[in-house]
């Protein structure tokens, strides 16, 4: 069953194997510029195509026009990335459960900016995550509880500063009101012990990277 008021944003990075599964879990599909090709490859058209469309071919664009897809086209000279525009547009339309797919791979600067977008101030009242082939990335500023399996890897990366008062539940290497430093690696590669974990912090930001156990 699809989540209520959820949107899937398909970016133009490396394709991920579970994209078809994600499509059916969301109510609204947004192709972020060249991410359109990933949807068309699976015989899906988006509800919305957004971006400067510099990575969309004429044939792909025509396919959207023929199917009546809504298209928001921007000039290439702009202050926001296509993904930022797509996230803000989804919020404007009332979607508060947002998943970004195919945003990994390619240029490292693109990846870092995409991860930074998870902490956009306008997203603070939304649930947002980014997924790639192997992991899910969650922004954390207060508390998060995730479904896991024993052996899943959980990394807690301080984002843009020190994270204070970090406490974990059901991880192999527990943290209790600890400080994680942006130049340290103490939060790297923790391990889930059961079907659910919780991480909280008092101040700062953490990028939580959840990598399911492949065994």
N, C-alpha and C positions, 0 to 999 in steps of 0.2 A: 504494500500500500504506500502511496506517495505521502510525503510529509506535507502538512498544511503550510501553504504560503512559502514554499521552498523553491529556490532557483539554483540551477547548475550553470556555471560559467565555464565554457570550454575555450581554453587558450590555445595558442599556436606552438606549444612546446612539444616534447616527445609524447607520442600516443601511449596511453596506458590500457592494459588489457581489460580492466573492469569498467571501461567507459559505458558500454551498453547497459550494464547493471545500474550504474549511477543514473543514467537517463531515465529509467523507469521509476526511480525513487524520488524524482523531483517533478514539480508542477510546471515549471517554466524553464525553457532552454534558451540560453544566450550564447551565441557564437561571438567570440571576441576576435574580430578581424579574421586572420588566417586559421583560427580554430574551426572555422566553418568546414574545412576539408575533413576534419576528423568526424564530424557529424554526417556529412554526405557519404563518407566511406562506409558508414553503418546504415545507410538508407534512411537517415533522419534529416529533417530540416528544422532549424531553430524557430522559436517564436520571435526572436529578435536577433538581428545582426548589427553589431556596433563596432565602430573604429574608423580609422582613415582608409581602410580597405586596401592598403598597399600590398597586402599579402593574399588578396583574393583575386582569382582569375576571372576573366570576363565570363567564362562558362559557368563558374560557380555562382557568380553574381546573378546571371540570367536565370539559373535554377531557382534561386531565392525569389526573384521577381515573378517567375512563372507560378510559384507556389503561394504567392501572396504574403511572403515574409515581411514583417516590419523591418525597415532599414534606417539606422541612424548613422549618417556619414559625417565625419569631421575632417577638417583640413589637416594635412600632415604637420603643419607648424602649430603645435599646441603645447600647453604646459603639462597636461596629464597624459599618462600612458593610456593605451586602449583598455587595459584591464582596470585601471582606476576609474575611467569613465563608465565601464560596465558595472562595477560594484556600486557606484553612486546612483546609477540609473535603476539598478535593482532595488536599492533602498527607497528611492523616490516612488517606486511602484508598490511599495508595501511589503516586499519580501525581506524576511528577517532570519531565514535559515539559508545560508549561502555556502555553496561548495564550489571551489575552483579546481578544475581538472586540467591536465596536460599543460601545467605551468612550469614544469621542470625541464632540464636539459638546455642545450644551447648556451647562450652567453651568460657568464657568471653575474655580470652587472644586472641583467634582466632578472635573474633568479633572486638576487638580493633585494631588488626593488619590489618584486612580487611578494616576498616574505614580509617586507616592511609594510606593505599595504594592509596586511592582516591587522596591524595596530592603528589603522586610520581612525582618528577621533570620531568620525561619523558612524563607525561600525561598532562602537562600544555597547550599543543596546541590541546588537545582532549576534547570532551564532554563526561564525565563519570559520572555515578551515580550507586548507589547500592540500591536494593529494597528488602524488606522483606514482610511479610504478611500484614503489616498495613501501612508502611511508605516508602518514598524514601529519600535517603541521597545524598546530593549534596556538593561537595567541592567548596568553594567560596574564591577567592583571589582578585577579582575586582568587577564585576557586573553580576547579573543573573536576568532574567525575567522568571517567571514560570506561566503556566496556573493553575488556582485554581478555587475553588467554594467557595461561602460565607460560613464561618464557618470552613474552613480547618485550622488546627493547623500548625503554622510555628514556629519552634524553631531555634534560632541562637546561636550556641555553639562555643565560641572561641577555636581554635584548636592549641595547642602547643604554646600558648602565647597570649598576648593582641591583640585585634582587634581594630584598630583606624579608626575614621571617618566613622562609620557605619550609613547609611541612608536607610530608608525604604519608599516604596510607596504602598499605599492601604492596610496597616495593621492597626488593631484597636488601637494598642499602638505604635504610630509612633516614630521612632528614627531619629534624625537629627544631623548628624556629631557627633555621640556619641562614647564613648569608652566602649567596653565590655571586662570585665576582666575574665581570665581563671578560677578563683575561685569564680566567681559570677554567679547568675542565672537570671540576668535581661532579657536575650534574650529568656527565656523559655516560651513556650506556648503563642505566639502571635496568632492573628486570622486574616485570610484573609477576606477582605471586599467585594471582587468582583471576576471577572473572570481572573484577572491577578495581580501579585505582582512583585515588583522589589526590590532587595536588593543590595546595593553597599558598598564597604569599601575602605579606602585609603591605609591601610597597615595591614599586618597580615593575618590570615586565619580564616574562619568560616566554620563550618559544619552546613549546612542548612538541617533540618529534616522537611519534608513535610508529614503530616498525614491527608489524606482526611477526610472530615466530613462524618460520617457514618449514620447520621440521614436522 
